[in-house]
């Protein structure tokens, strides 16, 4: 029998080895008649997703310190930063928009919800509204700044992405997590929901397939309405950005 203490140190060792390992994109799904691939990359504080359609689309960008990991992972997938034509920010928080300005300088067009445009131009998060005591305790550690982004394609109504991706897909404004949070619908039943939900515990190391309440929600009631709306649309495959 392995003691509880031994199990704890084994878990910590696994987490440390995972943090040191070379990060790579992993296929997490596909959609549409073209079988367009969805690739996931676990960065330091959130996930980013690569959609391999007509154009290379990146969903979220990580924090400023994730540049080398993102660059190496793209090279492993036979891409470069300049191949990314569009970056879709599901919320405009620092852990999702930290590299957006730098990717913009490489030629990418940045899309974000209208309600988050001011936050992106400022380069600091709006007030984070905790949903638990734990979230309240860690909030001071999350007040990060990032390179401000003044030129953004603002999303205030649904946008079809089929011309960019090739398979049926669209962006839906779904304010709740932030005033401008958005969801990307892929095919008929999959959705990249950003931080609408939290995936797993301890950064997704355990219970990674269990979705729960995110630590912070700008409008908790509205966010729950958004989840019900997605279920009503038939979105049975939900991929979260954090955890």
C-alpha positions as MATLAB code, in Angstrom:
seq = 'XXXXXXXXXXXXXXXXXXXXXXXXXXXXXXXXXXXXXXXXXXXXXXXXXXXXXXXXXXXXXXXXXXXXXXXXXXXXXXXXXXXXXXXXXXXXXXXXXXXXXXXXXXXXXXXXXXXXXXXXXXXXXXXXXXXXXXXXXXXXXXXXXXXXXXXXXXXXXXXXXXXXXXXXXXXXXXXXXXXXXXXXXXXXXXXXXXXXXXXXXXXXXXXXXXXXXXXXXXXXXXXXXXXXXXXXXXXXXXXXXXX';
ca = [
       0.000    0.000    0.000;
       1.190    3.489   -0.840;
       0.700    5.900    2.052;
      -1.230    9.143    1.649;
       2.001   11.133    2.110;
       3.740    9.075   -0.603;
       0.821    9.643   -2.965;
       1.043   13.386   -2.325;
       4.766   13.553   -3.147;
       4.208   11.346   -6.211;
       1.574   13.809   -7.462;
       3.884   16.777   -6.854;
       6.693   14.973   -8.761;
       4.391   14.328  -11.723;
       3.318   17.979  -11.783;
       6.952   19.156  -11.686;
       7.970   16.821  -14.507;
       4.982   17.995  -16.567;
       5.967   21.615  -16.033;
       9.531   20.942  -17.217;
       8.551   18.846  -20.230;
       8.641   20.268  -23.746;
       5.114   21.464  -24.503;
       3.446   20.227  -27.688;
       0.124   20.651  -29.443;
      -2.145   17.644  -28.996;
      -5.167   16.810  -31.139;
      -8.348   17.060  -29.041;
     -10.993   16.838  -31.748;
     -12.137   17.460  -35.286;
     -15.280   18.849  -36.862;
     -17.120   19.393  -40.129;
     -17.098   17.351  -43.337;
     -13.460   18.371  -43.901;
     -12.479   16.832  -40.528;
     -10.828   20.102  -39.490;
      -8.465   19.403  -36.598;
      -8.524   21.114  -33.202;
      -5.141   21.078  -31.434;
      -4.594   22.007  -27.788;
      -1.460   23.400  -26.148;
      -1.238   23.569  -22.349;
       0.691   26.719  -21.431;
       1.626   28.036  -17.989;
      -1.808   29.277  -16.869;
      -4.253   28.459  -19.664;
      -4.755   26.447  -22.824;
      -4.535   27.734  -26.386;
      -6.035   26.021  -29.413;
      -4.901   25.786  -33.019;
      -7.561   25.273  -35.685;
      -6.058   23.941  -38.929;
      -8.520   25.280  -41.487;
      -8.143   27.334  -44.674;
      -6.130   29.702  -42.508;
      -4.322   28.958  -39.260;
      -6.477   30.245  -36.404;
      -5.230   30.499  -32.824;
      -7.775   30.662  -30.000;
      -6.260   32.630  -27.087;
      -2.548   33.310  -26.710;
      -1.292   32.686  -23.156;
       0.729   35.067  -20.970;
       3.774   37.058  -22.047;
       6.186   34.435  -20.675;
       4.681   31.695  -22.866;
       6.280   32.944  -26.101;
       9.076   30.379  -26.304;
       6.761   27.464  -25.484;
       4.252   28.585  -28.120;
       6.996   29.133  -30.699;
       8.532   25.685  -30.140;
       5.147   23.950  -30.186;
       4.262   25.630  -33.481;
       7.584   24.505  -35.001;
       6.853   20.942  -33.873;
       3.603   21.185  -35.848;
       5.456   22.572  -38.907;
       4.171   26.133  -38.403;
       5.693   29.485  -37.495;
       4.296   32.562  -35.772;
       3.786   34.209  -39.152;
       1.464   31.378  -40.230;
      -1.125   32.480  -37.650;
      -3.563   34.748  -39.486;
      -6.217   35.213  -36.794;
      -6.113   35.180  -32.984;
      -9.509   34.851  -31.293;
      -9.509   35.969  -27.650;
     -12.277   34.231  -25.700;
     -11.831   36.727  -22.854;
      -9.510   39.718  -22.801;
      -7.777   38.732  -19.559;
      -3.987   38.712  -19.237;
      -3.695   34.903  -19.271;
      -5.431   34.788  -22.665;
      -4.278   38.048  -24.274;
      -0.700   38.215  -22.997;
       0.892   37.428  -26.368;
      -1.762   38.980  -28.609;
       0.172   42.201  -29.251;
       3.314   40.285  -30.177;
       1.358   37.963  -32.483;
      -0.219   41.045  -34.056;
       3.272   42.344  -34.838;
       3.890   39.028  -36.660;
       0.878   39.693  -38.901;
      -2.089   38.173  -37.044;
      -5.458   39.913  -36.855;
      -6.828   40.054  -33.296;
     -10.539   39.405  -32.642;
     -12.128   40.093  -29.257;
     -15.545   40.758  -27.776;
     -16.666   44.390  -27.844;
     -16.984   44.533  -24.054;
     -13.301   43.639  -23.586;
     -11.843   46.182  -26.031;
     -11.207   48.805  -23.330;
      -9.488   46.222  -21.112;
      -7.221   45.169  -23.986;
      -6.346   48.780  -24.804;
      -5.464   49.373  -21.145;
      -3.353   46.225  -20.767;
      -4.719   45.299  -17.328;
      -7.560   43.057  -16.216;
     -10.903   44.457  -15.224;
     -11.830   43.810  -11.589;
     -11.875   40.041  -10.999;
     -15.055   39.001   -9.183;
     -14.385   35.795   -7.208;
     -16.873   32.931   -7.019;
     -15.279   31.267   -3.961;
     -13.107   31.946   -0.924;
     -10.141   30.273   -2.660;
     -10.556   32.616   -5.643;
     -10.649   35.590   -3.294;
      -7.416   34.484   -1.627;
      -5.437   34.049   -4.861;
      -6.793   37.148   -6.601;
      -3.807   39.407   -5.658;
      -1.484   37.033   -7.552;
      -3.508   37.435  -10.751;
      -3.367   41.204  -11.165;
      -1.054   40.955  -14.172;
      -0.441   43.537  -16.863;
       0.172   42.762  -20.533;
       1.111   44.601  -23.714;
      -1.870   46.836  -24.584;
      -3.644   46.155  -27.883;
      -5.252   49.216  -29.428;
      -6.247   47.750  -32.800;
      -8.773   44.940  -32.419;
     -11.554   43.561  -34.603;
     -14.468   44.024  -32.210;
     -17.157   41.321  -31.953;
     -20.624   42.509  -30.954;
     -22.718   40.084  -32.994;
     -22.281   36.496  -34.272;
     -19.540   36.159  -36.899;
     -19.295   33.286  -39.361;
     -15.807   31.767  -39.556;
     -16.398   29.333  -42.415;
     -14.539   31.549  -44.904;
     -11.448   31.399  -42.663;
     -11.681   27.841  -41.387;
     -13.511   26.029  -44.165;
     -15.772   23.956  -41.935;
     -19.000   25.265  -40.327;
     -17.976   27.523  -37.439;
     -18.856   30.868  -35.848;
     -18.118   33.208  -32.946;
     -20.928   33.970  -30.495;
     -20.690   36.943  -28.103;
     -21.527   35.559  -24.644;
     -20.830   38.186  -21.999;
     -20.685   36.652  -18.550;
     -17.145   35.631  -17.670;
     -16.114   39.100  -18.871;
     -18.170   41.894  -20.479;
     -16.834   40.747  -23.867;
     -16.310   37.006  -23.493;
     -17.045   34.954  -26.615;
     -17.541   31.295  -27.530;
     -16.417   29.603  -30.762;
     -18.897   27.058  -32.140;
     -17.254   24.337  -34.246;
     -19.470   22.181  -36.433;
     -22.821   21.231  -34.963;
     -21.912   20.095  -31.462;
     -18.536   21.384  -30.263;
     -17.679   24.661  -28.548;
     -14.501   26.350  -27.333;
     -15.933   28.148  -24.308;
     -12.881   29.933  -22.914;
     -13.255   30.486  -19.164;
     -17.019   30.102  -19.123;
     -16.146   26.947  -17.137;
     -13.104   25.610  -15.302;
     -11.675   22.257  -16.388;
     -10.498   19.960  -13.596;
      -8.437   20.786  -10.506;
      -4.781   21.742   -9.932;
      -4.442   23.116  -13.439;
      -6.270   20.158  -14.934;
      -3.807   17.607  -13.499;
      -6.686   15.807  -11.767;
     -10.340   15.400  -12.743;
      -9.472   17.057  -16.069;
     -12.734   15.934  -17.686;
     -14.907   17.465  -14.953;
     -16.160   20.982  -15.662;
     -16.914   23.324  -12.788;
     -17.458   26.949  -11.871;
     -14.596   29.212  -12.879;
     -12.828   31.116  -10.106;
     -14.021   34.468  -11.484;
     -17.185   35.562  -13.256;
     -18.130   39.122  -14.114;
     -21.829   38.175  -14.182;
     -22.458   34.738  -12.671;
     -26.183   34.617  -13.537;
     -25.526   35.587  -17.147;
     -22.778   32.991  -17.422;
     -25.145   30.239  -16.290;
     -27.675   31.441  -18.868;
     -24.964   31.117  -21.533;
     -24.314   27.493  -20.544;
     -28.011   26.697  -20.840;
     -28.071   28.404  -24.247;
     -25.153   26.278  -25.485;
     -26.892   23.114  -24.335;
     -29.994   24.286  -26.175;
     -27.908   24.643  -29.331;
     -26.876   21.006  -29.008;
     -23.262   21.633  -27.934;
     -22.426   18.341  -26.245;
     -18.667   18.661  -26.782;
     -17.303   21.527  -24.663;
     -13.586   22.405  -24.513;
     -12.495   24.834  -21.796;
      -9.522   27.163  -21.958;
      -8.315   27.005  -18.375;
      -7.495   23.915  -16.381;
];
